[in-house]
Amino acid sequence: MPNLPNVVLWSIPAFVLLTVVELVSYRFHPDEDEQGYAPRDTATSLGMGLGSLLFDAGWKIPIALAYSALYELTPLRVPVLWWTVPLMLLAQDFCYYWSHRGHHVVRILWACHVVHHSSRHYNLSTALRQPWTGATSWVFYVPMVLAGVHPAALAFCSSVNLVYQFWIHTERIDRLPRPVEFLFNTPSHHRVHHASQGGYLDRNFGGILIVFDRLFGSFAPETVRPVYGLTKNIGTYNPLRVATHEYASIARDLAEARTWGDRLRHLTMGPGWQPARTDRPEGTTA
């Protein structure tokens, strides 16, 4: 098994330090156009992050077993070398793009990912607002395992991707030089992703790179100021409700659905899908 570092674990002190620095920066250099930090919102984000660490420890067991079984079935092997690691990072970022996009357009997947978008603030603590049901992404990376990438190498690449995305959750950094903005996911691009305006919805799914959004038609530049949060904000700071509110909404829709087809579509269509109304006022005709 490849001996690769736990990038997330090693980055935790940097996460804490940078969050404190950003928070202090709002104290000494306030900007009325930026929302900064709110105590209850920040506490919820931190609680969601801590809960995610605990739940992910459990989810990783069946996922690791599934990946290991698939890895043993394939005859392919990708060695962990200085020149293969960048290629694995690129492949992982490509798979991440489709996983992230899928979690926005398939409602049962969105029920997991919506947690990360539930804050109406945008700062480094928002990056820590992670779901507790993170077992919904693993299938998107199966092609890498079948191509011979060791599960431990895949875990390393995923952790690098996750750590990279921490610093882009900020309003304190404006646009970067054009070559950087063209190739990489930046705070400007990711602010668009977290916005709730119609023109910004379901845009900029990239992890480390933004080039896949440019290639597959999901890129949008930051033009007007983003309004963060959901199209229908949940209005709660209770971590349990934040983690489960969309699952509860799905359960209600399933209970009210009239057909099995509608129940399936409530799970697989986009988050805003509702069945067409066929009832008409009494006495009307088609």
C-alpha positions as CSV (number, residue, x, y, z in Angstrom):
1,M,0.0,0.0,0.0
2,P,1.4,3.5,-0.9
3,N,2.7,5.4,2.1
4,L,1.0,8.8,1.6
5,P,0.4,11.5,4.1
6,N,-2.9,12.4,5.6
7,V,-3.2,15.9,4.0
8,V,-6.4,16.9,5.8
9,L,-5.0,16.0,9.2
10,W,-1.8,18.0,8.6
11,S,-3.8,21.0,7.4
12,I,-6.1,21.4,10.4
13,P,-3.7,23.9,12.2
14,A,-3.6,25.9,9.0
15,F,-7.4,25.8,8.7
16,V,-7.7,27.2,12.3
17,L,-5.0,29.8,11.8
18,L,-6.4,31.2,8.5
19,T,-9.9,31.3,9.9
20,V,-8.8,33.3,12.9
21,V,-6.8,35.6,10.6
22,E,-9.8,36.2,8.3
23,L,-12.1,36.8,11.3
24,V,-9.6,39.4,12.8
25,S,-9.3,41.0,9.4
26,Y,-13.0,41.9,9.4
27,R,-12.5,43.5,12.8
28,F,-9.7,45.8,11.7
29,H,-10.7,46.2,8.0
30,P,-14.5,45.9,7.8
31,D,-16.2,46.0,4.4
32,E,-19.9,46.8,4.4
33,D,-20.3,44.9,1.1
34,E,-18.9,41.7,2.7
35,Q,-20.9,39.8,5.3
36,G,-18.0,38.5,7.3
37,Y,-18.8,36.2,10.3
38,A,-21.9,35.7,12.4
39,P,-21.4,33.8,15.7
40,R,-24.3,31.3,15.4
41,D,-23.6,30.7,11.7
42,T,-19.9,30.1,12.4
43,A,-20.7,27.8,15.3
44,T,-23.0,25.8,13.1
45,S,-20.4,25.5,10.4
46,L,-17.8,24.3,12.9
47,G,-20.3,21.8,14.4
48,M,-21.1,20.4,10.9
49,G,-17.3,20.0,10.2
50,L,-16.7,18.2,13.5
51,G,-19.7,15.9,12.9
52,S,-18.5,15.2,9.4
53,L,-15.2,14.0,10.7
54,L,-17.0,11.5,13.0
55,F,-19.5,10.3,10.5
56,D,-16.9,10.0,7.7
57,A,-14.9,7.7,9.9
58,G,-17.8,5.3,9.7
59,W,-18.6,5.8,6.1
60,K,-15.0,5.1,5.0
61,I,-15.2,1.5,6.2
62,P,-17.7,0.1,3.6
63,I,-16.3,2.4,0.9
64,A,-12.7,1.2,1.5
65,L,-13.9,-2.4,1.4
66,A,-15.7,-1.8,-1.9
67,Y,-12.7,0.0,-3.5
68,S,-10.4,-2.8,-2.2
69,A,-12.6,-5.5,-3.8
70,L,-12.7,-3.6,-7.1
71,Y,-8.9,-3.0,-7.0
72,E,-8.3,-6.7,-6.6
73,L,-10.5,-7.6,-9.5
74,T,-8.8,-5.3,-12.0
75,P,-5.5,-6.4,-13.6
76,L,-4.4,-2.8,-14.0
77,R,-1.9,-1.1,-11.7
78,V,-0.8,2.5,-11.6
79,P,2.4,2.9,-9.6
80,V,2.8,5.9,-7.3
81,L,5.6,7.8,-8.8
82,W,6.6,11.5,-9.1
83,W,5.1,11.7,-12.6
84,T,1.9,9.6,-12.0
85,V,0.7,11.5,-8.9
86,P,-0.1,14.7,-11.0
87,L,-2.0,12.5,-13.5
88,M,-3.9,10.9,-10.7
89,L,-4.7,14.3,-9.2
90,L,-6.0,15.4,-12.6
91,A,-8.1,12.3,-13.0
92,Q,-9.5,12.7,-9.5
93,D,-10.4,16.4,-10.2
94,F,-12.2,15.3,-13.4
95,C,-14.2,12.7,-11.4
96,Y,-14.8,15.3,-8.7
97,Y,-16.3,17.7,-11.3
98,W,-18.9,15.1,-12.3
99,S,-19.6,14.0,-8.7
100,H,-20.1,17.7,-7.7
101,R,-22.3,18.3,-10.7
102,G,-24.4,15.2,-10.1
103,H,-24.9,16.3,-6.5
104,H,-26.5,19.5,-7.7
105,V,-28.9,17.9,-10.3
106,V,-30.0,14.7,-8.7
107,R,-32.1,15.4,-5.6
108,I,-31.2,12.4,-3.4
109,L,-27.5,13.4,-3.9
110,W,-28.4,17.1,-3.4
111,A,-29.8,16.1,0.0
112,C,-26.3,15.4,1.1
113,H,-24.5,18.3,-0.6
114,V,-27.1,21.0,0.3
115,V,-25.5,21.1,3.7
116,H,-22.5,22.9,2.3
117,H,-24.7,25.5,0.6
118,S,-26.9,26.2,3.6
119,S,-25.0,29.1,5.1
120,R,-26.0,32.7,4.0
121,H,-22.4,33.8,4.8
122,Y,-19.3,33.1,2.8
123,N,-16.1,32.8,4.7
124,L,-13.4,30.2,5.6
125,S,-15.7,28.7,8.2
126,T,-18.2,27.9,5.4
127,A,-15.6,25.5,3.9
128,L,-16.0,23.4,7.1
129,R,-19.7,23.1,6.8
130,Q,-19.7,19.5,5.5
131,P,-22.4,16.9,5.3
132,W,-22.8,13.9,7.6
133,T,-24.0,11.6,4.8
134,G,-20.8,11.7,2.7
135,A,-21.2,8.1,1.3
136,T,-22.9,9.4,-1.9
137,S,-19.7,10.3,-3.8
138,W,-17.7,7.1,-3.9
139,V,-19.3,5.6,-7.1
140,F,-18.0,8.5,-9.2
141,Y,-14.4,7.4,-8.5
142,V,-14.9,3.8,-9.3
143,P,-13.3,4.3,-12.8
144,M,-10.1,5.4,-11.2
145,V,-9.9,2.2,-9.1
146,L,-10.7,0.0,-12.0
147,A,-8.0,1.8,-14.0
148,G,-5.5,0.6,-11.4
149,V,-5.3,3.5,-8.9
150,H,-4.7,2.2,-5.4
151,P,-7.6,3.2,-3.0
152,A,-5.0,4.8,-0.7
153,A,-3.7,6.9,-3.6
154,L,-7.2,7.9,-4.5
155,A,-7.8,8.9,-0.8
156,F,-4.7,11.1,-1.0
157,C,-5.8,12.8,-4.2
158,S,-9.3,13.4,-2.7
159,S,-7.7,15.0,0.4
160,V,-5.5,17.3,-1.7
161,N,-8.6,18.4,-3.6
162,L,-10.5,19.0,-0.3
163,V,-7.7,21.0,1.3
164,Y,-7.2,23.1,-1.9
165,Q,-10.9,24.2,-1.7
166,F,-10.6,25.6,1.8
167,W,-8.9,28.9,0.8
168,I,-11.4,29.7,-2.0
169,H,-14.2,30.2,0.5
170,T,-13.5,33.9,1.1
171,E,-14.7,37.3,0.1
172,R,-11.4,38.8,1.2
173,I,-9.6,37.8,-2.1
174,D,-10.8,39.5,-5.2
175,R,-9.8,38.3,-8.7
176,L,-6.4,36.8,-9.3
177,P,-4.2,37.2,-12.4
178,R,-6.0,36.1,-15.6
179,P,-3.9,32.9,-16.2
180,V,-4.8,31.7,-12.7
181,E,-8.5,32.6,-13.1
182,F,-8.5,30.8,-16.5
183,L,-7.0,27.5,-15.2
184,F,-7.8,27.2,-11.5
185,N,-10.8,27.4,-9.2
186,T,-10.5,30.6,-7.3
187,P,-12.5,32.6,-4.7
188,S,-14.2,34.5,-7.5
189,H,-15.3,31.4,-9.3
190,H,-16.4,29.7,-6.1
191,R,-18.4,32.7,-4.9
192,V,-20.5,32.2,-8.0
193,H,-21.0,28.5,-7.1
194,H,-22.3,29.4,-3.7
195,A,-24.7,32.1,-4.9
196,S,-28.4,31.6,-5.1
197,Q,-29.3,33.9,-8.0
198,G,-30.8,32.3,-11.1
199,G,-27.9,33.1,-13.4
200,Y,-25.4,31.7,-10.9
201,L,-27.2,28.5,-10.0
202,D,-25.5,25.2,-10.9
203,R,-22.3,26.8,-12.1
204,N,-18.6,26.3,-11.4
205,F,-18.4,22.8,-10.1
206,G,-14.6,22.4,-10.4
207,G,-12.5,21.4,-7.4
208,I,-8.9,22.5,-8.2
209,L,-9.3,23.3,-11.8
210,I,-12.0,25.4,-13.5
211,V,-11.2,24.1,-17.0
212,F,-13.8,21.3,-16.9
213,D,-16.5,23.9,-16.3
214,R,-15.3,25.8,-19.4
215,L,-15.2,22.5,-21.4
216,F,-18.6,21.2,-20.4
217,G,-20.6,24.5,-20.4
218,S,-21.1,25.0,-16.7
219,F,-18.8,28.1,-16.2
220,A,-20.1,31.5,-15.2
221,P,-17.9,34.5,-14.3
222,E,-18.5,36.6,-11.3
223,T,-20.3,39.8,-12.5
224,V,-23.0,40.9,-10.0
225,R,-22.5,40.5,-6.3
226,P,-23.5,37.0,-5.1
227,V,-26.3,36.4,-2.7
228,Y,-25.3,33.3,-0.7
229,G,-27.4,30.5,0.6
230,L,-30.3,28.5,-0.9
231,T,-33.2,29.5,-3.1
232,K,-35.3,28.6,0.0
233,N,-33.2,29.1,3.1
234,I,-33.9,26.8,6.0
235,G,-33.7,29.4,8.8
236,T,-32.1,27.1,11.4
237,Y,-28.7,26.8,13.2
238,N,-29.5,23.3,14.6
239,P,-26.8,21.0,13.1
240,L,-29.1,18.0,13.1
241,R,-31.7,19.9,11.1
242,V,-29.1,21.3,8.8
243,A,-27.8,17.8,8.1
244,T,-31.2,16.2,7.5
245,H,-33.6,18.9,6.3
246,E,-33.6,17.9,2.7
247,Y,-34.0,14.2,3.5
248,A,-37.1,15.2,5.5
249,S,-38.4,17.2,2.6
250,I,-37.9,14.3,0.3
251,A,-39.8,12.0,2.7
252,R,-42.7,14.4,2.7
253,D,-42.8,14.5,-1.1
254,L,-42.6,10.7,-1.3
255,A,-45.5,10.4,1.1
256,E,-47.7,12.8,-0.9
257,A,-46.8,11.4,-4.3
258,R,-49.6,9.8,-6.2
259,T,-47.6,7.4,-8.4
260,W,-44.5,5.3,-8.1
261,G,-43.1,7.2,-11.1
262,D,-43.5,10.5,-9.2
263,R,-41.8,8.9,-6.2
264,L,-38.8,7.9,-8.4
265,R,-38.6,11.3,-10.0
266,H,-38.6,13.0,-6.5
267,L,-35.4,11.1,-5.9
268,T,-33.7,11.4,-9.3
269,M,-34.8,14.7,-10.8
270,G,-33.5,18.1,-9.9
271,P,-34.1,19.6,-6.4
272,G,-36.9,21.9,-7.7
273,W,-38.9,19.2,-9.5
274,Q,-42.5,18.8,-8.7
275,P,-45.2,16.7,-10.6
276,A,-47.4,18.6,-13.0
277,R,-50.8,19.5,-11.5
278,T,-53.6,17.7,-13.3
279,D,-56.4,18.8,-11.1
280,R,-58.8,21.5,-12.5
281,P,-61.5,23.5,-10.9
282,E,-64.9,21.8,-11.1
283,G,-66.8,22.7,-14.3
284,T,-63.8,23.5,-16.4
285,T,-62.8,21.7,-19.6
286,A,-59.5,20.9,-21.2
